[in-house]
Amino acid sequence: MAAAEAAAAVVLSSFLKADPAPVPESAGTAAATAATSSAMAAAAAVAAAARTGSEARVSKPALATKLLSLSGVFAVHKPKGPTSAELLNRLKEKLLAEAGMPSPEWTKRKKQTLKIGHGGTLDSAARGVLVVGIGRGTKMLTSMLSGSKRYVAIGELGKATDTLDSTGNVTEEKPYDKITQEDIESILQKFTGNIMQVPPLYSALKKDGQRLSTLMKRGEVVEAKPARPVTVYSLSLQKFQPPFFTLDVECGGGFYIRSLVSDIGKELSSCANVLELTRTKQGPFTLEEHALPEDKWTIDDIAQSLQRCSSLLPAELALKKSKPEESNEQVLSCECITLNETKGEDDVIKTL
């Protein structure tokens, strides 16, 4: 209050000290009254704004309590560049910073764990919907792996790479000038329904507890995983402008768009890699309606998103509202959980 009144006084004082504009003598009284009224109104506005800002500030312990009470599943927009795990860490750091955690004065108090994780890894070169679980919502992430996903992929004919996308080294080049739109459309049925697919070597799949992509980057010899059953619910060609073609794909869990594009290139007696990849839907979450951009990664925005998104989940996955913890007895530690497209203990990564 004192700061608000002081700010108002400064505005009023500076306004009254300003050189008055010349006015006719007969209008002097009216002009003076109007000037004083304007100054008073400006001062009142400043005081009100300062008072509102003061009242809007929420204590860090209260924010920590609210953060710990968050529980459920929501979606964020992952841009190109960071890995899914890196994005999750960025989200975690933003939330902890907003809640003022951890802080030295809290280190001796009772610890509470903030659990946060994501289900369904997106490649670093891909963008789109990334489903995030927080609190007890991390237990719901497995269901996100088996649910359907939708992608828009831009493939490039004539070039094959070791990663099956544009981030890798070119390993082969073949002509594509004879390929027509009808040629592509005629083979898509072969990749629709329940099919067998060989996953890429550069992937989150593991061998002896280590990711295949990590082993490949070390230069180690890695054998391709055997083909496994996957499901493609729908597949259509949206655009063809050689050498580029755009696909709309809806698929089940464990499916690799990079393998699909590579296999399409081979089927056309050429080769192909993924140039751009966007996940537009994961389970009930869509990119346009539900994915929070980074400027919305706040405790309040996520709380609102959790509330909106709870109606999207099956009844058996609905979570009861958790009780808020005592704000003066908490410290946040953090547990990050990453679930990949295959299930098993090796596919859950926890970082304290």
Secondary structure, 3 states (H helix, E strand, C coil): CHHHHHHHHHHHHHHHHCCCCCCCHHHHHHHHHHHHHHHHHHHHHHHHHHHHHHHHCCCHHHHHHHHHHCCEEEEEEECCCCCHHHHHHHHHHHHHHHCCCCCHHHCCCCEEEEEEEEECCCCCCCEEEEEEEEHHHHHHHHHHHHCCEEEEEEEEECEEECCCECCCCEEEECCCCCCCHHHHHHHHHHHCEEEEECCCCCCCCEECCEEHHHHHHCCCCCCCCCCEEEEEEEEEEEEEECCEEEEEEEECCCCCHHHHHHHHHHHCCCCEEEEEEEEEEECCEECCCCEECHHHCCHHHHHHHHHHHHHHCCHHHCCCCCCCCCHHHCEEEEEEEEECCCCCHHHEEEEC
